[in-house]
Amino acid sequence: MEKFEEILSKYETVKRSNKPKITFEEVEKIIGFKLPEDYKSYAIKYSEFEDMIGEQNLRLWNFDEIIEINEEYEIFEYLPKTLGIGDNGSGEFIAIKKLKNRKIRIVLSPFLIEEEAHIEIGNSFTNFLERLEDGIGWFD
């Protein structure tokens, strides 16, 4: 069991009953980078998540709707190399951001869609969930 699964198993996480409607390749073509393996593993196994982890509210969007949601919030238009994957219910979205050195980071950003407002909340999908599980807040 992967570390992120150990964390999510403590909550009522909705398991996926079918394969995602879109492929990772379709999403990667739009965003211009490879999705991290831990996030892909999450998207294959779970449909969505909404609960408190630590003291933070977390909603991970359904991968089937990831393109539409990002287009609706104009994330692709204003934030290249960024894929919104969820939100915190308080006006900020959570995203995977590709850095210039081919690494990624998980960021929290206001829906104002300004890259300068990004706050790093993890250096991987798993690390981001581990931080929440350890009680590290969005702005700590």
Backbone as a chain_set.jsonl record, in Angstrom:
{"seq": "MEKFEEILSKYETVKRSNKPKITFEEVEKIIGFKLPEDYKSYAIKYSEFEDMIGEQNLRLWNFDEIIEINEEYEIFEYLPKTLGIGDNGSGEFIAIKKLKNRKIRIVLSPFLIEEEAHIEIGNSFTNFLERLEDGIGWFD", "coords": {"N": [[0.844, -1.176, 0.0], [0.597, 2.17, -0.9], [1.974, 5.186, 0.528], [0.235, 7.456, 0.409], [-2.18, 6.118, 0.213], [-2.36, 4.855, 2.701], [-2.838, 7.071, 4.289], [-5.279, 8.08, 3.187], [-6.941, 5.903, 3.67], [-7.886, 6.17, 6.203], [-10.075, 7.708, 6.057], [-13.347, 8.349, 4.636], [-12.998, 7.595, 1.753], [-13.938, 7.698, -1.602], [-13.897, 4.943, -3.558], [-12.911, 4.18, -6.874], [-15.058, 2.81, -9.312], [-14.816, 2.265, -11.934], [-12.72, 2.672, -14.875], [-10.878, 5.752, -15.368], [-12.503, 8.305, -17.325], [-11.049, 9.833, -19.06], [-7.757, 9.801, -20.446], [-4.464, 9.642, -18.984], [-2.562, 10.482, -20.763], [-4.009, 12.208, -22.452], [-4.534, 14.343, -20.711], [-1.913, 15.066, -20.02], [-0.958, 15.954, -22.469], [-2.335, 18.34, -22.773], [-1.458, 19.828, -20.532], [1.285, 19.802, -20.781], [3.268, 18.366, -19.433], [4.431, 15.429, -17.656], [2.297, 13.706, -15.49], [2.71, 13.21, -11.966], [3.605, 9.991, -10.65], [2.443, 9.11, -8.21], [0.126, 10.672, -8.013], [-1.231, 9.807, -10.322], [-1.69, 7.146, -9.619], [-3.438, 7.559, -7.471], [-5.609, 8.721, -8.908], [-6.444, 6.588, -10.502], [-7.398, 4.78, -8.632], [-9.246, 6.086, -6.956], [-12.259, 8.068, -6.948], [-12.966, 10.636, -6.025], [-12.318, 12.953, -3.314], [-13.331, 14.248, -0.21], [-12.896, 15.747, 2.759], [-11.725, 16.387, 6.1], [-8.3, 16.648, 6.669], [-5.969, 16.299, 9.081], [-6.203, 19.443, 10.391], [-7.264, 20.659, 8.237], [-9.477, 21.414, 5.576], [-10.091, 19.47, 2.731], [-10.592, 18.948, -0.656], [-10.427, 16.829, -3.27], [-10.596, 16.854, -6.689], [-12.649, 15.018, -8.997], [-11.026, 12.974, -11.279], [-12.148, 12.421, -13.743], [-13.402, 14.762, -14.421], [-11.466, 16.665, -14.539], [-10.292, 18.205, -16.627], [-12.435, 19.833, -17.536], [-13.02, 21.28, -15.182], [-10.613, 22.701, -14.752], [-10.617, 24.248, -17.077], [-12.953, 25.726, -16.669], [-12.25, 27.324, -14.453], [-10.274, 28.72, -15.683], [-7.613, 28.024, -15.437], [-5.718, 26.756, -17.118], [-5.442, 28.722, -19.052], [-4.276, 30.954, -17.77], [-2.218, 29.966, -16.185], [0.305, 28.403, -17.196], [1.664, 25.072, -17.436], [0.444, 24.036, -15.176], [-1.831, 22.174, -13.226], [-4.898, 22.163, -11.833], [-6.062, 20.337, -9.07], [-7.749, 20.16, -6.955], [-9.422, 21.702, -4.099], [-9.612, 23.883, -1.19], [-11.947, 24.687, -0.086], [-12.041, 27.262, 0.799], [-11.634, 29.336, -0.966], [-9.259, 28.897, -2.277], [-7.319, 27.024, -4.627], [-5.867, 23.783, -5.194], [-2.968, 22.632, -6.753], [-0.94, 20.91, -9.202], [2.188, 21.845, -10.102], [4.512, 22.272, -12.638], [7.955, 22.616, -12.476], [10.842, 24.419, -13.724], [13.04, 22.724, -13.676], [12.183, 20.199, -14.297], [11.014, 19.02, -12.146], [8.227, 18.727, -9.868], [5.834, 20.577, -7.934], [3.446, 20.825, -5.329], [0.936, 23.154, -5.063], [-0.84, 25.757, -3.351], [-3.227, 28.07, -4.213], [-4.856, 31.214, -4.675], [-8.077, 31.566, -6.228], [-7.756, 33.68, -7.875], [-5.986, 33.365, -9.83], [-3.126, 33.865, -10.166], [0.204, 33.359, -10.61], [2.17, 34.286, -8.905], [1.004, 34.175, -6.455], [1.09, 31.584, -5.603], [1.549, 29.116, -3.095], [3.769, 26.86, -1.835], [2.829, 23.624, -0.923], [3.695, 21.109, -0.751], [6.115, 18.724, -1.983], [5.49, 16.649, -3.529], [2.628, 14.679, -4.484], [2.075, 12.758, -2.53], [3.691, 13.726, -0.406], [2.394, 16.141, 0.117], [-0.089, 15.22, 1.149], [0.906, 13.866, 3.401], [1.935, 15.989, 4.901], [-0.429, 17.374, 5.586], [-1.657, 15.381, 7.112], [0.141, 15.301, 9.214], [-0.562, 17.539, 10.55], [0.235, 19.98, 9.572], [-0.564, 23.132, 8.542], [-2.229, 24.979, 5.852], [-0.871, 27.407, 5.547], [1.447, 27.196, 7.003]], "CA": [[0.0, 0.0, 0.0], [1.374, 3.395, -0.984], [1.817, 6.064, 1.695], [-0.982, 8.261, 0.307], [-3.311, 5.227, 0.482], [-2.424, 4.691, 4.151], [-3.474, 8.285, 4.814], [-6.675, 8.158, 2.748], [-7.722, 4.787, 4.201], [-8.453, 6.602, 7.488], [-11.229, 8.552, 5.758], [-14.322, 7.732, 3.742], [-12.586, 7.925, 0.396], [-14.753, 6.989, -2.578], [-13.102, 4.146, -4.501], [-13.369, 4.22, -8.26], [-15.635, 1.542, -9.753], [-14.504, 2.095, -13.347], [-11.513, 3.387, -15.296], [-11.141, 7.163, -15.677], [-13.074, 8.553, -18.652], [-9.997, 10.417, -19.882], [-6.469, 9.153, -20.189], [-3.393, 10.504, -18.491], [-1.905, 11.053, -21.941], [-4.812, 13.346, -22.901], [-4.3, 15.438, -19.773], [-0.504, 15.466, -20.131], [-0.812, 16.716, -23.715], [-2.875, 19.678, -22.521], [-0.668, 20.566, -19.54], [2.662, 19.882, -21.235], [4.216, 17.637, -18.583], [3.975, 14.137, -17.144], [1.736, 13.715, -14.141], [3.479, 12.371, -11.038], [3.092, 8.629, -10.529], [1.557, 8.936, -7.053], [-1.177, 11.251, -8.344], [-1.878, 8.907, -11.281], [-2.152, 5.999, -8.842], [-4.636, 8.04, -6.772], [-6.693, 8.936, -9.876], [-6.912, 5.277, -10.971], [-8.043, 4.038, -7.541], [-10.276, 6.848, -6.25], [-12.961, 9.006, -7.813], [-12.77, 11.969, -5.447], [-12.13, 12.955, -1.872], [-13.696, 15.478, 0.49], [-12.878, 15.509, 4.195], [-10.676, 17.111, 6.809], [-7.077, 15.915, 6.982], [-5.428, 17.182, 10.115], [-7.203, 20.473, 10.658], [-7.503, 21.347, 6.968], [-10.471, 20.875, 4.665], [-9.491, 19.096, 1.458], [-11.447, 18.35, -1.683], [-9.704, 16.462, -4.487], [-11.579, 16.77, -7.76], [-12.753, 13.777, -9.753], [-10.154, 13.04, -12.456], [-13.0, 12.418, -14.934], [-13.846, 16.135, -14.693], [-10.321, 17.538, -14.272], [-10.107, 19.152, -17.732], [-13.532, 20.802, -17.506], [-12.876, 22.151, -14.012], [-9.501, 23.606, -15.01], [-11.059, 25.208, -18.092], [-13.944, 26.601, -16.042], [-11.533, 28.292, -13.622], [-9.288, 29.358, -16.558], [-6.269, 27.714, -14.937], [-4.833, 26.517, -18.261], [-5.245, 29.982, -19.773], [-3.422, 31.896, -17.046], [-1.123, 29.31, -15.468], [0.868, 27.284, -17.953], [2.368, 24.025, -16.684], [-0.262, 23.891, -13.897], [-3.081, 21.428, -13.266], [-5.675, 22.182, -10.605], [-6.526, 18.987, -8.71], [-8.685, 20.208, -5.834], [-9.52, 22.997, -3.423], [-9.704, 23.784, 0.262], [-13.236, 25.194, 0.354], [-11.881, 28.616, 1.344], [-11.238, 30.269, -2.005], [-7.977, 28.555, -2.877], [-7.267, 25.726, -5.278], [-4.647, 22.988, -5.031], [-2.534, 22.302, -8.108], [0.379, 20.363, -9.504], [2.907, 22.84, -10.9], [5.795, 21.797, -13.151], [9.03, 23.586, -12.358], [11.754, 24.421, -14.869], [14.011, 21.635, -13.573], [11.414, 18.966, -14.526], [10.381, 18.57, -10.911], [6.906, 19.315, -9.645], [5.482, 20.916, -6.568], [2.013, 20.988, -5.105], [0.764, 24.531, -4.603], [-2.141, 26.298, -2.973], [-3.275, 29.379, -4.853], [-6.21, 31.764, -4.733], [-8.728, 31.462, -7.523], [-7.439, 34.878, -8.641], [-5.163, 32.843, -10.924], [-1.857, 34.572, -10.297], [1.271, 32.452, -10.209], [2.913, 34.873, -7.786], [0.29, 33.877, -5.215], [1.265, 30.174, -5.247], [2.228, 28.739, -1.862], [4.098, 25.441, -1.912], [2.276, 22.83, 0.173], [4.262, 19.771, -0.852], [6.996, 18.52, -3.125], [4.867, 15.56, -4.274], [1.249, 14.456, -4.044], [2.148, 12.04, -1.255], [4.241, 14.639, 0.599], [1.333, 17.097, 0.44], [-1.024, 14.546, 2.057], [1.625, 13.599, 4.652], [2.011, 17.254, 5.651], [-1.749, 17.608, 6.185], [-1.829, 14.344, 8.134], [0.996, 15.674, 10.342], [-1.081, 18.759, 11.183], [0.818, 21.202, 8.992], [-1.637, 23.895, 7.911], [-1.991, 25.519, 4.521], [0.02, 28.563, 5.543], [2.567, 26.962, 7.927]], "C": [[0.891, 1.242, 0.0], [1.052, 4.298, 0.207], [0.533, 6.896, 1.604], [-2.22, 7.41, 0.568], [-3.472, 4.964, 1.973], [-3.143, 5.874, 4.783], [-4.963, 8.283, 4.465], [-7.54, 7.034, 3.29], [-8.357, 5.125, 5.55], [-9.746, 7.392, 7.305], [-12.171, 7.804, 4.823], [-14.032, 8.164, 2.306], [-13.357, 7.061, -0.584], [-13.838, 6.276, -3.574], [-13.745, 4.209, -5.879], [-13.908, 2.841, -8.65], [-15.366, 1.277, -11.23], [-13.225, 2.873, -13.679], [-11.848, 4.857, -15.527], [-11.636, 7.329, -17.116], [-12.06, 9.178, -19.602], [-8.68, 9.739, -19.527], [-5.475, 10.157, -19.628], [-2.704, 11.195, -19.655], [-2.665, 12.266, -22.463], [-4.564, 14.565, -22.011], [-2.875, 15.967, -19.926], [-0.246, 16.265, -21.403], [-1.278, 18.16, -23.509], [-1.958, 20.477, -21.597], [0.809, 20.659, -19.899], [3.696, 19.249, -20.328], [3.578, 16.339, -18.099], [3.432, 14.303, -15.728], [2.578, 12.836, -13.236], [2.796, 11.011, -10.828], [2.15, 8.457, -9.345], [0.176, 9.531, -7.313], [-1.927, 10.365, -9.34], [-2.435, 7.674, -10.559], [-3.415, 6.363, -8.06], [-5.82, 8.106, -7.743], [-7.262, 7.625, -10.416], [-7.754, 4.588, -9.899], [-9.235, 4.75, -6.909], [-10.962, 7.822, -7.199], [-12.845, 10.44, -7.301], [-12.655, 11.844, -3.941], [-12.607, 14.29, -1.322], [-13.816, 15.162, 1.97], [-11.838, 16.451, 4.807], [-9.493, 16.163, 6.962], [-6.302, 16.821, 7.922], [-6.519, 18.173, 10.459], [-7.587, 21.228, 9.397], [-8.563, 20.625, 6.143], [-9.796, 20.602, 3.322], [-10.538, 18.473, 0.557], [-10.576, 18.1, -2.902], [-10.736, 16.19, -5.562], [-11.519, 15.418, -8.466], [-11.923, 13.913, -11.034], [-10.965, 13.053, -13.748], [-13.38, 13.835, -15.365], [-12.701, 17.143, -14.626], [-10.119, 18.581, -15.372], [-11.182, 20.235, -17.677], [-13.389, 21.779, -16.344], [-11.748, 23.158, -14.232], [-9.862, 24.648, -16.064], [-12.044, 26.205, -17.5], [-13.274, 27.689, -15.204], [-10.431, 29.02, -14.388], [-7.845, 29.144, -16.087], [-5.307, 27.507, -16.101], [-4.485, 27.826, -18.972], [-4.218, 30.882, -19.088], [-2.211, 31.275, -16.369], [-0.582, 28.132, -16.269], [1.624, 26.327, -17.029], [1.759, 23.823, -15.295], [-1.551, 23.112, -14.124], [-3.741, 21.516, -11.903], [-6.199, 20.784, -10.321], [-7.532, 18.997, -7.566], [-8.769, 21.609, -5.257], [-9.654, 22.768, -1.926], [-11.017, 24.327, 0.809], [-13.185, 26.6, 0.899], [-11.366, 29.603, 0.296], [-9.883, 30.008, -2.623], [-8.073, 27.184, -3.536], [-5.905, 25.089, -5.042], [-4.26, 22.527, -6.426], [-1.183, 21.612, -8.114], [1.025, 21.355, -10.459], [4.236, 22.244, -11.338], [6.807, 22.933, -13.048], [9.965, 23.463, -13.563], [12.724, 23.252, -14.85], [13.364, 20.256, -13.703], [10.819, 18.38, -13.265], [9.01, 19.209, -10.815], [6.817, 19.771, -8.198], [3.969, 21.013, -6.507], [1.845, 22.374, -4.494], [-0.68, 24.792, -4.21], [-2.165, 27.708, -3.53], [-4.7, 29.911, -4.832], [-6.783, 31.622, -6.137], [-8.564, 32.737, -8.351], [-6.562, 34.542, -9.836], [-3.947, 33.722, -11.175], [-0.756, 33.672, -9.773], [2.052, 32.981, -9.011], [2.274, 34.545, -6.441], [0.439, 32.419, -4.781], [2.014, 30.033, -3.927], [2.52, 27.248, -1.966], [3.55, 24.726, -0.684], [2.723, 21.379, 0.091], [5.176, 19.665, -2.048], [6.602, 17.279, -3.918], [3.441, 15.434, -3.766], [1.236, 13.773, -2.686], [2.643, 12.953, -0.142], [3.194, 15.655, 1.044], [0.328, 16.47, 1.403], [-0.372, 14.244, 3.405], [1.688, 14.853, 5.517], [0.671, 17.557, 6.328], [-1.985, 16.638, 7.33], [-1.026, 14.678, 9.385], [0.567, 16.975, 11.007], [-0.477, 20.038, 10.661], [-0.275, 21.902, 8.2], [-1.245, 24.442, 6.555], [-0.899, 26.598, 4.515], [1.193, 28.429, 6.493], [3.864, 26.802, 7.173]], "O": [[1.822, 1.35, 0.799], [-0.012, 4.184, 0.815], [-0.184, 7.034, 2.595], [-3.214, 7.917, 1.09], [-4.596, 4.859, 2.463], [-3.953, 5.707, 5.694], [-5.81, 8.463, 5.34], [-8.76, 7.186, 3.367], [-9.276, 4.433, 5.988], [-10.431, 7.707, 8.278], [-11.824, 6.752, 4.287], [-14.74, 8.992, 1.733], [-13.427, 5.842, -0.427], [-13.105, 6.912, -4.331], [-14.966, 4.282, -6.013], [-13.284, 1.823, -8.351], [-15.654, 0.188, -11.728], [-12.721, 3.636, -12.855], [-12.991, 5.179, -15.852], [-11.235, 6.584, -18.01], [-12.199, 9.063, -20.819], [-8.524, 9.179, -18.442], [-5.635, 11.367, -19.784], [-2.307, 12.355, -19.549], [-2.05, 13.25, -22.874], [-4.403, 15.681, -22.505], [-2.659, 17.178, -19.958], [0.598, 17.16, -21.409], [-0.662, 19.092, -24.028], [-1.705, 21.658, -21.837], [1.515, 21.516, -19.368], [4.883, 19.559, -20.435], [2.359, 16.175, -18.128], [4.043, 14.961, -14.886], [3.108, 11.819, -13.683], [1.569, 10.909, -10.83], [1.158, 7.736, -9.451], [-0.833, 8.967, -6.887], [-3.138, 10.191, -9.212], [-3.537, 7.219, -10.866], [-4.354, 5.57, -7.992], [-6.904, 7.607, -7.439], [-8.444, 7.56, -10.752], [-8.715, 3.889, -10.22], [-10.136, 4.098, -6.382], [-10.344, 8.34, -8.129], [-12.643, 11.361, -8.092], [-12.866, 10.774, -3.369], [-12.323, 15.341, -1.896], [-14.702, 14.421, 2.394], [-11.169, 17.206, 4.102], [-9.666, 15.005, 7.343], [-6.014, 17.972, 7.594], [-7.639, 17.781, 10.785], [-8.167, 22.312, 9.47], [-8.555, 19.4, 6.024], [-9.016, 21.422, 2.839], [-11.278, 17.578, 0.967], [-10.048, 19.038, -3.5], [-11.648, 15.386, -5.367], [-10.474, 14.77, -8.519], [-12.104, 14.869, -11.788], [-10.528, 13.628, -14.745], [-13.648, 14.077, -16.542], [-12.941, 18.35, -14.653], [-9.804, 19.732, -15.071], [-10.872, 21.423, -17.764], [-13.615, 22.978, -16.51], [-11.909, 24.341, -13.93], [-9.457, 25.806, -15.955], [-11.977, 27.398, -17.797], [-13.689, 28.847, -15.244], [-9.726, 29.849, -13.812], [-6.975, 29.984, -16.315], [-4.193, 28.029, -16.077], [-3.359, 28.006, -19.436], [-3.387, 31.499, -19.753], [-1.27, 31.986, -16.015], [-0.977, 26.989, -16.039], [2.147, 26.722, -15.987], [2.467, 23.48, -14.348], [-2.273, 23.357, -15.09], [-3.207, 21.002, -10.921], [-6.72, 20.118, -11.215], [-8.107, 17.959, -7.238], [-8.262, 22.571, -5.834], [-9.79, 21.639, -1.455], [-11.193, 24.422, 2.023], [-14.188, 27.094, 1.415], [-10.729, 30.598, 0.642], [-9.401, 30.817, -3.416], [-8.801, 26.305, -3.076], [-4.925, 25.768, -4.734], [-5.111, 22.083, -7.197], [-0.398, 21.716, -7.171], [0.464, 21.666, -11.51], [5.005, 21.764, -10.506], [6.548, 24.058, -13.476], [9.876, 22.503, -14.327], [13.19, 22.826, -15.907], [13.936, 19.257, -13.267], [10.176, 17.331, -13.319], [8.673, 20.113, -11.58], [7.63, 19.39, -7.356], [3.304, 21.254, -7.515], [2.525, 22.724, -3.53], [-1.606, 24.131, -4.679], [-1.213, 28.464, -3.337], [-5.651, 29.139, -4.959], [-6.039, 31.564, -7.116], [-9.169, 32.862, -9.416], [-6.414, 35.353, -10.75], [-3.768, 34.256, -12.27], [-0.785, 33.267, -8.611], [2.54, 32.202, -8.193], [2.931, 34.629, -5.403], [-0.032, 32.048, -3.706], [2.989, 30.74, -3.674], [1.602, 26.454, -2.167], [3.771, 25.155, 0.449], [2.185, 20.518, 0.788], [5.042, 20.416, -3.014], [7.291, 16.897, -4.865], [3.087, 16.013, -2.739], [0.479, 14.16, -1.796], [2.077, 12.957, 0.952], [3.118, 15.99, 2.226], [-0.071, 17.111, 2.375], [-1.024, 14.353, 4.444], [1.512, 14.78, 6.734], [0.634, 17.947, 7.495], [-2.458, 17.03, 8.396], [-1.458, 14.375, 10.497], [1.238, 17.464, 11.916], [-0.665, 21.093, 11.266], [-0.849, 21.316, 7.282], [-0.082, 24.379, 6.155], [-0.103, 26.679, 3.579], [1.873, 29.415, 6.777], [4.912, 26.598, 7.785]]}, "num_chains": 1, "name": "protein.A"}
